[in-house]
């Protein structure tokens, strides 16, 4: 499990790439001067040491996704209790998905991973609990680098009032209800923030299946 220090290092990766590049680059230039050769060697060594501790040992993109997953799943029970949901009325295990959120308790950071996906250190998390007659939603935003979270929001939607759930152009997840749509951004133009929408698609399919089963059984 990634620590907050490791997560902070992940999002500082691009900064340290520049530091190492400048340090080693200047060191190489100084190597050409007889009087400055010693300083050049020193700077190159410093750059390599920084690369070892700030770049080579950086956690993977998958570790960031795992950190969000661990946060979501560790809050399943809290989501149920915050929504006042009696466990006896639940008919299957909860689902969760993430969305782009504007919660900025600290400076929001982004990084394009090796897989070309741009991740942020802050996301919105939605947990869905499925009851016999309704879906219970629980929303929170979390900065996984600092551990700071927003206030929780809870909601519930009766199956008869849910029209459907869909993903639009891979950028927006929409829960359509009789009272109007509930929208979640899966991507943002800000820093081209994106993420793996596989989880979103899984939740959409689960909700669609649930709606079909509940409505046909009536």
N, CA, C and O of each residue as an XYZ file, in Angstrom:
872
protein
N       0.845     -1.199      0.000
C       0.000      0.000      0.000
C       0.883      1.253      0.000
O       1.805      1.373      0.807
N       0.594      2.172     -0.905
C       1.406      3.384     -1.027
C       1.192      4.313      0.163
O       0.065      4.501      0.623
N       2.284      4.891      0.654
C       2.184      5.876      1.724
C       1.932      7.257      1.126
O       2.081      7.453     -0.080
N       1.548      8.214      1.972
C       1.316      9.571      1.486
C       2.604     10.185      0.958
O       2.581     10.952     -0.005
N       3.734      9.847      1.590
C       5.022     10.360      1.117
C       5.316      9.843     -0.286
O       5.814     10.590     -1.128
N       5.017      8.586     -0.542
C       5.239      8.007     -1.875
C       4.304      8.629     -2.906
O       4.693      8.861     -4.050
N       3.069      8.898     -2.490
C       2.110      9.533     -3.390
C       2.563     10.948     -3.726
O       2.468     11.378     -4.876
N       3.059     11.678     -2.714
C       3.577     13.031     -2.945
C       4.744     12.992     -3.914
O       4.867     13.863     -4.776
N       5.604     11.989     -3.781
C       6.752     11.853     -4.675
C       6.293     11.570     -6.100
O       6.884     12.064     -7.060
N       5.246     10.777     -6.231
C       4.705     10.482     -7.562
C       4.290     11.763     -8.276
O       4.634     11.972     -9.439
N       3.542     12.629     -7.568
C       3.045     13.840     -8.205
C       4.117     14.933     -8.337
O       3.905     15.925     -9.035
N       5.264     14.753     -7.670
C       6.376     15.692     -7.813
C       7.389     15.201     -8.850
O       8.440     15.816     -9.033
N       7.076     14.106     -9.521
C       8.011     13.465    -10.460
C       8.518     14.432    -11.526
O       9.723     14.516    -11.761
N       7.618     15.158    -12.169
C       8.029     16.062    -13.254
C       8.965     17.160    -12.742
O       9.896     17.563    -13.440
N       8.713     17.639    -11.522
C       9.583     18.656    -10.930
C      11.007     18.123    -10.771
O      11.975     18.803    -11.110
N      11.124     16.898    -10.250
C      12.450     16.336    -10.023
C      13.143     15.950    -11.328
O      14.372     15.942    -11.393
N      12.380     15.633    -12.356
C      12.989     15.397    -13.676
C      13.710     16.656    -14.148
O      14.825     16.586    -14.664
N      13.063     17.809    -13.968
C      13.691     19.076    -14.364
C      14.930     19.371    -13.527
O      15.952     19.807    -14.057
N      14.840     19.133    -12.210
C      15.979     19.386    -11.336
C      17.174     18.527    -11.737
O      18.298     19.018    -11.840
N      16.918     17.250    -11.959
C      17.995     16.342    -12.360
C      18.568     16.743    -13.709
O      19.784     16.737    -13.896
N      17.696     17.091    -14.650
C      18.144     17.483    -15.981
C      19.054     18.698    -15.938
O      20.117     18.709    -16.559
N      18.635     19.722    -15.201
C      19.444     20.935    -15.094
C      20.752     20.670    -14.357
O      21.805     21.150    -14.777
N      20.699     19.917    -13.272
C      21.901     19.654    -12.468
C      22.949     18.877    -13.263
O      24.123     19.246    -13.293
N      22.506     17.796    -13.903
C      23.432     16.984    -14.689
C      23.906     17.748    -15.918
O      25.080     17.687    -16.285
N      22.974     18.477    -16.558
C      23.351     19.238    -17.745
C      24.408     20.280    -17.452
O      25.382     20.407    -18.195
N      24.224     21.030    -16.372
C      25.219     22.045    -15.996
C      26.532     21.381    -15.609
O      27.614     21.874    -15.927
N      26.416     20.254    -14.917
C      27.625     19.527    -14.538
C      28.434     19.093    -15.735
O      29.662     19.183    -15.725
N      27.757     18.620    -16.769
C      28.451     18.194    -17.990
C      29.151     19.379    -18.651
O      30.285     19.245    -19.109
N      28.496     20.525    -18.706
C      29.101     21.716    -19.296
C      30.345     22.154    -18.512
O      31.354     22.545    -19.099
N      30.257     22.083    -17.192
C      31.399     22.485    -16.362
C      32.581     21.539    -16.509
O      33.724     21.917    -16.252
N      32.300     20.299    -16.927
C      33.382     19.331    -17.118
C      34.370     19.763    -18.194
O      35.519     19.322    -18.198
N      33.924     20.626    -19.107
C      34.799     21.064    -20.198
C      35.815     22.109    -19.746
O      36.790     22.375    -20.449
N      35.590     22.701    -18.577
C      36.541     23.685    -18.055
C      37.486     23.041    -17.061
O      37.048     22.340    -16.149
N      38.761     23.268    -17.226
C      39.737     22.621    -16.350
C      39.526     23.021    -14.891
O      39.611     22.179    -13.996
N      39.251     24.308    -14.651
C      39.090     24.780    -13.280
C      37.734     24.407    -12.676
O      37.590     24.334    -11.455
N      36.759     24.175    -13.523
C      35.414     23.890    -13.021
C      35.064     22.405    -13.089
O      33.937     22.008    -12.793
N      36.053     21.583    -13.487
C      35.769     20.155    -13.668
C      35.306     19.490    -12.372
O      34.403     18.654    -12.385
N      35.923     19.862    -11.264
C      35.548     19.276     -9.979
C      34.104     19.585     -9.611
O      33.370     18.716     -9.142
N      33.702     20.853     -9.832
C      32.313     21.228     -9.554
C      31.365     20.491    -10.484
O      30.266     20.099    -10.092
N      31.807     20.309    -11.725
C      30.967     19.587    -12.685
C      30.718     18.162    -12.252
O      29.590     17.673    -12.326
N      31.776     17.482    -11.794
C      31.633     16.105    -11.312
C      30.705     16.068    -10.108
O      29.865     15.177     -9.984
N      30.866     17.050     -9.219
C      30.026     17.118     -8.023
C      28.548     17.245     -8.399
O      27.702     16.546     -7.842
N      28.241     18.133     -9.338
C      26.852     18.340     -9.746
C      26.268     17.092    -10.410
O      25.101     16.762    -10.197
N      27.069     16.408    -11.206
C      26.594     15.187    -11.861
C      26.261     14.122    -10.820
O      25.238     13.444    -10.911
N      27.140     13.987     -9.832
C      26.896     13.009     -8.764
C      25.624     13.363     -8.002
O      24.805     12.492     -7.709
N      25.461     14.663     -7.678
C      24.257     15.105     -6.974
C      23.012     14.776     -7.795
O      22.011     14.288     -7.270
N      23.100     15.058     -9.103
C      21.966     14.771     -9.978
C      21.606     13.300    -10.003
O      20.427     12.949     -9.993
N      22.609     12.436    -10.037
C      22.360     10.994    -10.058
C      21.782     10.511     -8.734
O      20.924      9.629     -8.716
N      22.244     11.081     -7.630
C      21.712     10.716     -6.322
C      20.234     11.114     -6.220
O      19.404     10.336     -5.750
N      19.918     12.344     -6.670
C      18.533     12.807     -6.658
C      17.664     11.902     -7.529
O      16.546     11.554     -7.151
N      18.191     11.523     -8.707
C      17.441     10.630     -9.601
C      17.142      9.302     -8.922
O      16.053      8.751     -9.082
N      18.102      8.789     -8.168
C      17.923      7.511     -7.480
C      16.773      7.585     -6.488
O      15.922      6.696     -6.458
N      16.740      8.645     -5.671
C      15.754      8.706     -4.591
C      14.444      9.380     -4.974
O      13.426      9.148     -4.321
N      14.443     10.202     -6.010
C      13.230     10.931     -6.373
C      12.578     10.455     -7.665
O      11.423     10.787     -7.929
N      13.300      9.684     -8.470
C      12.758      9.249     -9.760
C      12.680      7.730     -9.883
O      11.615      7.176    -10.153
N      13.808      7.067     -9.684
C      13.861      5.622     -9.910
C      12.918      4.874     -8.968
O      12.272      3.906     -9.367
N      12.844      5.330     -7.716
C      12.034      4.616     -6.723
C      10.592      5.116     -6.647
O       9.879      4.784     -5.700
N      10.156      5.896     -7.614
C       8.789      6.417     -7.597
C       7.789      5.283     -7.823
O       8.023      4.395     -8.643
N       6.679      5.321     -7.094
C       5.662      4.279     -7.236
C       5.016      4.338     -8.623
O       5.155      5.329     -9.339
N       4.324      3.287     -8.984
C       3.762      3.160    -10.324
C       2.404      3.850    -10.452
O       1.788      4.242     -9.460
N       1.957      3.985    -11.701
C       0.613      4.505    -11.971
C      -0.446      3.618    -11.314
O      -1.428      4.112    -10.759
N      -0.236      2.315    -11.385
C      -1.193      1.378    -10.793
C      -1.316      1.581     -9.283
O      -2.383      1.361     -8.710
N      -0.229      2.000     -8.642
C      -0.268      2.215     -7.194
C      -1.177      3.386     -6.840
O      -1.805      3.379     -5.782
N      -1.256      4.392     -7.712
C      -2.157      5.519     -7.484
C      -3.605      5.053     -7.603
O      -4.446      5.404     -6.775
N      -3.892      4.264     -8.635
C      -5.243      3.726     -8.786
C      -5.606      2.843     -7.585
O      -6.745      2.854     -7.119
N      -4.639      2.091     -7.100
C      -4.881      1.222     -5.947
C      -5.177      2.054     -4.700
O      -5.989      1.653     -3.868
N      -4.522      3.210     -4.567
C      -4.760      4.080     -3.406
C      -6.199      4.587     -3.401
O      -6.843      4.625     -2.353
N      -6.701      4.976     -4.569
C      -8.103      5.405     -4.653
C      -9.052      4.240     -4.367
O     -10.065      4.409     -3.688
N      -8.724      3.080     -4.879
C      -9.553      1.893     -4.654
C      -9.612      1.569     -3.157
O     -10.685      1.292     -2.621
N      -8.467      1.606     -2.494
C      -8.425      1.307     -1.062
C      -9.249      2.316     -0.270
O      -9.938      1.950      0.682
N      -9.177      3.587     -0.663
C      -9.953      4.603      0.037
C     -11.446      4.327     -0.118
O     -12.194      4.366      0.859
N     -11.875      4.048     -1.346
C     -13.294      3.811     -1.602
C     -13.802      2.604     -0.816
O     -14.820      2.682     -0.129
N     -13.089      1.505     -0.923
C     -13.557      0.275     -0.282
C     -13.507      0.361      1.240
O     -14.313     -0.273      1.923
N     -12.568      1.139      1.778
C     -12.488      1.288      3.233
C     -13.639      2.130      3.776
O     -13.859      2.176      4.986
N     -14.372      2.795      2.885
C     -15.486      3.645      3.299
C     -16.852      3.044      2.981
O     -17.867      3.728      3.115
N     -16.899      1.780      2.563
C     -18.181      1.148      2.252
C     -19.131      1.180      3.454
O     -20.311      1.503      3.314
N     -18.607      0.845      4.625
C     -19.451      0.806      5.817
C     -19.894      2.220      6.211
O     -21.042      2.424      6.604
N     -18.998      3.178      6.107
C     -19.345      4.562      6.429
C     -20.417      5.085      5.475
O     -21.323      5.811      5.885
N     -20.305      4.711      4.201
C     -21.303      5.137      3.214
C     -22.684      4.604      3.597
O     -23.683      5.317      3.496
N     -22.730      3.364      4.030
C     -24.016      2.773      4.426
C     -24.581      3.478      5.657
O     -25.771      3.786      5.713
N     -23.726      3.729      6.634
C     -24.189      4.335      7.878
C     -24.569      5.800      7.692
O     -25.560      6.259      8.260
N     -23.786      6.543      6.896
C     -24.112      7.952      6.647
C     -25.462      8.092      5.953
O     -26.189      9.061      6.174
N     -25.784      7.122      5.118
C     -27.057      7.171      4.405
C     -28.214      6.605      5.208
O     -29.348      6.589      4.727
N     -27.951      6.143      6.418
C     -28.999      5.564      7.251
C     -29.572      4.297      6.657
O     -30.765      4.025      6.789
N     -28.719      3.517      6.000
C     -29.184      2.323      5.294
C     -29.046      1.098      6.185
O     -27.948      0.788      6.647
N     -30.138      0.409      6.427
C     -30.116     -0.825      7.203
C     -29.543     -1.937      6.330
O     -30.005     -2.156      5.210
N     -28.553     -2.624      6.837
C     -27.871     -3.658      6.054
C     -28.830     -4.746      5.577
O     -28.581     -5.389      4.558
N     -29.923     -4.953      6.307
C     -30.854     -6.032      5.972
C     -31.609     -5.783      4.670
O     -32.137     -6.727      4.083
N     -31.673     -4.521      4.199
C     -32.419     -4.243      2.978
C     -31.525     -4.275      1.736
O     -32.018     -4.132      0.617
N     -30.225     -4.461      1.920
C     -29.312     -4.486      0.779
C     -29.378     -5.839      0.086
O     -29.481     -6.880      0.735
N     -29.319     -5.809     -1.240
C     -29.486     -7.047     -1.998
C     -28.233     -7.481     -2.739
O     -28.212     -8.556     -3.339
N     -27.174     -6.650     -2.708
C     -25.897     -7.068     -3.277
C     -24.801     -6.153     -2.744
O     -25.070     -5.169     -2.054
N     -23.567     -6.498     -3.077
C     -22.418     -5.727     -2.591
C     -22.399     -4.336     -3.223
O     -22.900     -4.162     -4.334
N     -21.831     -3.345     -2.535
C     -21.782     -1.988     -3.083
C     -20.815     -1.879     -4.257
O     -19.916     -2.704     -4.422
N     -21.020     -0.851     -5.061
C     -20.118     -0.502     -6.154
C     -19.554      0.890     -5.888
O     -20.066      1.627     -5.045
N     -18.494      1.242     -6.614
C     -17.967      2.599     -6.499
C     -17.356      3.011     -7.835
O     -16.975      2.174     -8.653
N     -17.277      4.318     -8.029
C     -16.554      4.861     -9.183
C     -16.012      6.227     -8.792
O     -16.404      6.794     -7.772
N     -15.113      6.746     -9.606
C     -14.531      8.058     -9.310
C     -14.942      9.056    -10.393
O     -15.351      8.673    -11.489
N     -14.824     10.341    -10.062
C     -15.094     11.385    -11.047
C     -14.192     12.588    -10.776
O     -13.622     12.713     -9.691
N     -14.067     13.461    -11.758
C     -13.257     14.675    -11.612
C     -13.988     15.638    -10.693
O     -15.166     15.932    -10.897
N     -13.287     16.124     -9.682
C     -13.909     17.004     -8.695
C     -13.095     18.282     -8.554
O     -11.879     18.276     -8.740
N     -13.771     19.376     -8.224
C     -13.105     20.671     -8.074
C     -12.726     20.970     -6.633
O     -12.432     22.118     -6.298
N     -12.728     19.959     -5.778
C     -12.347     20.122     -4.380
C     -10.853     20.420     -4.297
O     -10.037     19.587     -4.691
N     -10.483     21.595     -3.789
C      -9.081     22.002     -3.744
C      -8.666     22.401     -2.324
O      -8.455     23.586     -2.067
N      -8.544     21.451     -1.403
C      -8.116     21.805     -0.057
C      -6.655     22.245     -0.026
O      -6.247     23.043      0.818
N      -5.903     21.725     -0.936
C      -4.523     22.132     -1.172
C      -4.395     22.297     -2.671
O      -5.355     22.055     -3.403
N      -3.247     22.698     -3.133
C      -3.073     22.873     -4.573
C      -3.243     21.525     -5.269
O      -2.551     20.556     -4.958
N      -4.167     21.486     -6.205
C      -4.396     20.252     -6.938
C      -3.218     19.993     -7.858
O      -2.703     20.914     -8.493
N      -2.795     18.748     -7.929
C      -1.637     18.385     -8.746
C      -2.040     17.338     -9.776
O      -2.951     16.539     -9.562
N      -1.336     17.370    -10.889
C      -1.581     16.417    -11.963
C      -0.258     15.811    -12.413
O       0.808     16.407    -12.254
N      -0.353     14.626    -12.971
C       0.826     14.025    -13.593
C       0.391     13.062    -14.690
O      -0.512     12.247    -14.498
N       1.040     13.167    -15.830
C       0.799     12.197    -16.905
C       1.661     10.986    -16.632
O       2.887     11.086    -16.587
N       1.027      9.846    -16.451
C       1.756      8.625    -16.136
C       2.439      8.019    -17.344
O       2.315      8.518    -18.462
N       3.149      6.956    -17.109
C       3.838      6.257    -18.185
C       2.850      5.650    -19.175
O       3.198      5.362    -20.320
N       1.603      5.459    -18.716
C       0.560      4.923    -19.588
C      -0.179      6.022    -20.348
O      -1.188      5.765    -21.004
N       0.347      7.278    -20.250
C      -0.203      8.449    -20.959
C      -1.547      8.908    -20.384
O      -2.241      9.705    -21.016
N      -1.923      8.426    -19.212
C      -3.129      8.869    -18.531
C      -2.750      9.960    -17.527
O      -1.826      9.784    -16.733
N      -3.464     11.085    -17.566
C      -3.190     12.180    -16.642
C      -4.048     12.023    -15.398
O      -5.276     12.081    -15.462
N      -3.389     11.824    -14.270
C      -4.070     11.623    -12.997
C      -3.910     12.847    -12.094
O      -2.931     13.586    -12.197
N      -4.882     13.045    -11.212
C      -4.813     14.121    -10.230
C      -4.720     13.529     -8.833
O      -5.104     12.383     -8.601
N      -4.201     14.334     -7.904
C      -4.125     13.852     -6.518
C      -5.443     14.034     -5.782
O      -5.552     13.697     -4.603
N      -6.443     14.567     -6.471
C      -7.777     14.756     -5.882
C      -8.833     14.211     -6.829
O      -8.821     14.517     -8.022
N      -9.738     13.414     -6.305
C     -10.854     12.888     -7.090
C     -12.105     12.835     -6.227
O     -12.037     12.815     -4.998
N     -13.238     12.812     -6.898
C     -14.496     12.555     -6.210
C     -14.754     11.060     -6.234
O     -14.497     10.399     -7.240
N     -15.257     10.528     -5.137
C     -15.556      9.103     -5.022
C     -17.054      8.935     -4.759
O     -17.618      9.614     -3.901
N     -17.688      8.035     -5.497
C     -19.105      7.742     -5.308
C     -19.257      6.261     -4.974
O     -18.773      5.392     -5.700
N     -19.940      5.989     -3.858
C     -20.255      4.614     -3.467
C     -21.756      4.417     -3.631
O     -22.551      5.238     -3.174
N     -22.136      3.329     -4.281
C     -23.549      3.008     -4.485
C     -23.912      1.744     -3.714
O     -23.268      0.705     -3.856
N     -24.951      1.852     -2.899
C     -25.512      0.691     -2.209
C     -26.867      0.372     -2.829
O     -27.653      1.277     -3.109
N     -27.144     -0.916     -3.046
C     -28.365     -1.331     -3.722
C     -29.351     -1.951     -2.727
O     -29.102     -3.016     -2.162
N     -30.466     -1.264     -2.531
C     -31.513     -1.792     -1.679
C     -32.576     -2.510     -2.493
O     -32.469     -2.608     -3.715
N     -33.601     -3.013     -1.816
C     -34.679     -3.704     -2.521
C     -35.475     -2.750     -3.415
O     -35.953     -3.137     -4.481
N     -35.610     -1.501     -2.968
C     -36.450     -0.555     -3.698
C     -35.718      0.673     -4.230
O     -36.245      1.403     -5.069
N     -34.497      0.896     -3.736
C     -33.789      2.089     -4.179
C     -32.275      1.922     -4.173
O     -31.723      0.993     -3.584
N     -31.627      2.871     -4.860
C     -30.167      2.959     -4.876
C     -29.771      4.087     -3.937
O     -30.325      5.184     -4.008
N     -28.811      3.820     -3.058
C     -28.319      4.825     -2.127
C     -26.937      5.306     -2.580
O     -26.024      4.502     -2.767
N     -26.796      6.600     -2.751
C     -25.525      7.160     -3.175
C     -24.798      7.867     -2.045
O     -25.428      8.467     -1.174
N     -23.487      7.797     -2.059
C     -22.629      8.482     -1.071
C     -21.470      9.087     -1.823
O     -20.755      8.380     -2.533
N     -21.268     10.397     -1.681
C     -20.225     11.102     -2.426
C     -19.276     11.817     -1.484
O     -19.682     12.374     -0.465
N     -18.003     11.790     -1.848
C     -16.984     12.511     -1.098
C     -15.828     12.800     -2.048
O     -15.627     12.070     -3.019
N     -15.076     13.848     -1.780
C     -13.859     14.125     -2.533
C     -12.673     13.916     -1.602
O     -12.749     14.234     -0.416
N     -11.583     13.384     -2.132
C     -10.412     13.104     -1.304
C      -9.143     13.519     -2.030
O      -8.997     13.304     -3.233
N      -8.231     14.116     -1.278
C      -6.879     14.367     -1.753
C      -6.031     13.237     -1.175
O      -5.741     13.231      0.021
N      -5.630     12.278     -2.017
C      -4.944     11.096     -1.495
C      -3.504     11.400     -1.083
O      -2.856     10.583     -0.429
N      -3.012     12.568     -1.465
C      -1.662     12.954     -1.048
C      -1.653     13.457      0.397
O      -0.718     13.182      1.150
N      -2.692     14.191      0.777
C      -2.761     14.768      2.121
C      -3.739     14.044      3.032
O      -3.651     14.158      4.254
N      -4.678     13.296      2.442
C      -5.696     12.629      3.227
C      -6.874     13.522      3.577
O      -7.788     13.089      4.279
N      -6.868     14.766      3.099
C      -7.965     15.684      3.389
C      -9.176     15.317      2.531
O      -9.050     15.038      1.339
N     -10.348     15.324      3.163
C     -11.578     14.962      2.456
C     -12.605     16.084      2.584
O     -12.524     16.927      3.478
N     -13.569     16.071      1.670
C     -14.660     17.041      1.706
C     -15.765     16.530      2.625
O     -15.662     15.444      3.196
N     -16.818     17.325      2.757
C     -18.011     16.839      3.445
C     -18.681     15.782      2.581
O     -18.594     15.819      1.354
N     -19.348     14.843      3.235
C     -20.045     13.794      2.493
C     -21.417     14.279      2.033
O     -22.059     15.090      2.699
N     -21.851     13.769      0.886
C     -23.219     13.987      0.407
C     -23.886     12.630      0.237
O     -23.271     11.691     -0.269
N     -25.129     12.526      0.655
C     -25.864     11.273      0.488
C     -27.121     11.525     -0.337
O     -27.663     12.631     -0.346
N     -27.568     10.495     -1.020
C     -28.775     10.606     -1.843
C     -29.379      9.220     -1.995
O     -28.732      8.210     -1.719
N     -30.636      9.190     -2.442
C     -31.263      7.904     -2.744
C     -32.218      8.069     -3.916
O     -32.880      9.097     -4.061
N     -32.275      7.042     -4.742
C     -33.103      7.063     -5.945
C     -33.915      5.770     -6.004
O     -33.345      4.679     -5.992
N     -35.226      5.888     -6.068
C     -36.063      4.710     -6.215
C     -35.938      4.168     -7.644
O     -35.873      4.930     -8.609
N     -35.906      2.848     -7.755
C     -35.725      2.229     -9.068
C     -36.770      2.717    -10.071
O     -36.462      2.918    -11.246
N     -38.005      2.905     -9.605
C     -39.063      3.356    -10.507
C     -38.801      4.755    -11.053
O     -39.339      5.130    -12.095
N     -37.965      5.535    -10.340
C     -37.684      6.903    -10.771
C     -36.399      7.029    -11.577
O     -36.083      8.102    -12.092
N     -35.652      5.915    -11.686
C     -34.390      5.947    -12.430
C     -34.653      5.542    -13.875
O     -35.130      4.442    -14.153
N     -34.334      6.444    -14.777
C     -34.542      6.181    -16.200
C     -33.407      5.345    -16.770
O     -33.636      4.450    -17.584
N     -32.188      5.635    -16.344
C     -31.033      4.895    -16.840
C     -29.732      5.528    -16.397
O     -29.717      6.559    -15.725
N     -28.638      4.889    -16.787
C     -27.304      5.379    -16.456
C     -26.424      5.155    -17.675
O     -26.480      4.093    -18.294
N     -25.614      6.144    -18.023
C     -24.821      6.022    -19.241
C     -23.544      6.849    -19.156
O     -23.414      7.735    -18.312
N     -22.606      6.541    -20.047
C     -21.376      7.315    -20.183
C     -21.400      7.983    -21.549
O     -21.617      7.325    -22.566
N     -21.176      9.293    -21.568
C     -21.208     10.076    -22.803
C     -19.790     10.382    -23.273
O     -19.048     11.099    -22.601
N     -19.416      9.835    -24.427
C     -18.131     10.090    -25.070
C     -16.932      9.872    -24.140
O     -15.889     10.504    -24.301
N     -17.094      8.979    -23.176
C     -15.998      8.670    -22.271
C     -15.611      9.794    -21.336
O     -14.577      9.719    -20.672
N     -16.434     10.850    -21.273
C     -16.069     12.026    -20.482
C     -17.051     12.358    -19.364
O     -16.742     13.146    -18.471
N     -18.227     11.756    -19.419
C     -19.234     12.106    -18.436
C     -20.126     10.907    -18.141
O     -20.602     10.236    -19.057
N     -20.345     10.647    -16.868
C     -21.259      9.595    -16.435
C     -22.530     10.278    -15.948
O     -22.480     11.192    -15.125
N     -23.671      9.827    -16.466
C     -24.944     10.477    -16.145
C     -25.940      9.461    -15.603
O     -26.204      8.429    -16.221
N     -26.486      9.779    -14.432
C     -27.593      9.017    -13.869
C     -28.863      9.791    -14.175
O     -29.068     10.885    -13.648
N     -29.714      9.235    -15.022
C     -30.930      9.934    -15.436
C     -32.100      9.473    -14.564
O     -32.396      8.282    -14.473
N     -32.753     10.440    -13.929
C     -33.879     10.133    -13.051
C     -35.091     10.977    -13.444
O     -34.986     11.917    -14.232
N     -36.233     10.618    -12.879
C     -37.452     11.373    -13.157
C     -37.324     12.813    -12.683
O     -37.991     13.701    -13.213
N     -36.476     13.052    -11.694
C     -36.283     14.404    -11.175
C     -35.211     15.183    -11.894
O     -34.938     16.329    -11.538
N     -34.587     14.580    -12.914
C     -33.535     15.253    -13.664
C     -32.233     14.459    -13.614
O     -32.120     13.509    -12.838
N     -31.247     14.835    -14.431
C     -29.993     14.083    -14.496
C     -29.020     14.454    -13.381
O     -28.973     15.599    -12.929
N     -28.258     13.475    -12.955
C     -27.149     13.676    -12.026
C     -25.878     13.384    -12.803
O     -25.689     12.269    -13.289
N     -24.994     14.390    -12.925
C     -23.843     14.276    -13.816
C     -22.532     14.217    -13.041
O     -22.346     14.900    -12.034
N     -21.629     13.377    -13.545
C     -20.298     13.248    -12.968
C     -19.276     13.328    -14.098
O     -19.390     12.598    -15.082
N     -18.278     14.205    -13.971
C     -17.235     14.312    -14.987
C     -16.218     13.180    -14.817
O     -15.681     12.974    -13.728
N     -15.964     12.458    -15.896
C     -14.933     11.431    -15.888
C     -13.632     11.949    -16.492
O     -12.596     11.289    -16.403
N     -13.686     13.119    -17.100
C     -12.496     13.730    -17.680
C     -12.693     15.238    -17.666
O     -13.820     15.725    -17.583
N     -11.590     15.970    -17.746
C     -11.661     17.426    -17.691
C     -10.643     18.035    -18.635
O      -9.569     17.475    -18.854
N     -10.991     19.187    -19.192
C     -10.061     19.897    -20.066
C      -8.901     20.486    -19.272
O      -7.840     20.761    -19.833
N      -9.095     20.681    -17.972
C      -8.047     21.236    -17.120
C      -6.896     20.241    -17.004
O      -7.037     19.193    -16.373
N      -5.764     20.569    -17.609
C      -4.590     19.693    -17.634
C      -4.872     18.368    -18.349
O      -4.125     17.402    -18.189
N      -5.958     18.326    -19.140
C      -6.346     17.085    -19.812
C      -6.490     15.936    -18.808
O      -6.097     14.800    -19.072
N      -7.061     16.269    -17.661
C      -7.210     15.266    -16.610
C      -8.098     14.130    -17.084
O      -9.181     14.353    -17.625
N      -7.634     12.930    -16.879
C      -8.372     11.767    -17.354
C      -8.155     10.614    -16.386
O      -7.543     10.777    -15.330
N      -8.649      9.492    -16.747
C      -8.473      8.314    -15.927
C      -9.100      7.121    -16.598
O      -9.789      7.256    -17.610
N      -8.868      5.969    -16.047
C      -9.417      4.736    -16.593
C     -10.926      4.705    -16.344
O     -11.363      4.710    -15.193
N     -11.722      4.673    -17.414
C     -13.181      4.695    -17.244
C     -13.756      3.278    -17.114
O     -14.972      3.093    -17.088
N     -12.871      2.293    -17.034
C     -13.341      0.907    -16.913
C     -14.261      0.732    -15.716
O     -15.285      0.055    -15.809
N     -13.894      1.349    -14.576
C     -14.715      1.223    -13.377
C     -16.078      1.862    -13.603
O     -17.101      1.318    -13.189
N     -16.090      3.017    -14.262
C     -17.346      3.680    -14.557
C     -18.253      2.806    -15.402
O     -19.453      2.713    -15.144
N     -17.675      2.159    -16.422
C     -18.459      1.283    -17.296
C     -19.001      0.085    -16.518
O     -20.126     -0.359    -16.749
N     -18.196     -0.429    -15.601
C     -18.635     -1.562    -14.793
C     -19.840     -1.187    -13.945
O     -20.793     -1.958    -13.828
N     -19.792      0.009    -13.350
C     -20.900      0.471    -12.512
C     -22.146      0.714    -13.353
O     -23.252      0.360    -12.944
N     -21.973      1.316    -14.524
C     -23.107      1.567    -15.415
C     -23.794      0.251    -15.766
O     -25.021      0.158    -15.716
N     -23.014     -0.760    -16.119
C     -23.597     -2.056    -16.473
C     -24.302     -2.693    -15.277
O     -25.349     -3.322    -15.429
N     -23.719     -2.526    -14.082
C     -24.333     -3.090    -12.875
C     -25.671     -2.417    -12.586
O     -26.648     -3.082    -12.241
N     -25.708     -1.093    -12.729
C     -26.949     -0.365    -12.470
C     -28.007     -0.731    -13.506
O     -29.172     -0.924    -13.159
N     -27.610     -0.829    -14.777
C     -28.566     -1.207    -15.816
C     -29.160     -2.585    -15.541
O     -30.367     -2.789    -15.673
N     -28.299     -3.531    -15.156
C     -28.775     -4.878    -14.837
C     -29.731     -4.850    -13.660
O     -30.766     -5.516    -13.669
N     -29.373     -4.069    -12.643
C     -30.210     -3.957    -11.458
C     -31.579     -3.368    -11.809
O     -32.608     -3.844    -11.330
N     -31.581     -2.341    -12.640
C     -32.841     -1.705    -13.031
C     -33.736     -2.674    -13.789
O     -34.941     -2.740    -13.545
N     -33.138     -3.432    -14.717
C     -33.925     -4.390    -15.490
C     -34.526     -5.454    -14.575
O     -35.698     -5.809    -14.705
N     -33.710     -5.959    -13.651
C     -34.181     -7.014    -12.756
C     -35.285     -6.516    -11.826
O     -36.281     -7.206    -11.606
N     -35.100     -5.304    -11.278
C     -36.072     -4.797    -10.323
C     -37.390     -4.426    -11.014
O     -38.470     -4.637    -10.463
N     -37.288     -3.877    -12.214
C     -38.505     -3.437    -12.895
C     -39.278     -4.606    -13.500
O     -40.508     -4.574    -13.534
N     -38.589     -5.626    -13.974
C     -39.288     -6.770    -14.561
C     -39.889     -7.673    -13.487
O     -40.804     -8.449    -13.764
N     -39.374     -7.570    -12.258
C     -39.894     -8.411    -11.178
C     -41.170     -7.831    -10.560
O     -41.809     -8.483     -9.734
N     -41.540     -6.617    -10.955
C     -42.735     -5.985    -10.395
C     -43.968     -6.316    -11.247
O     -45.072     -5.872    -10.933
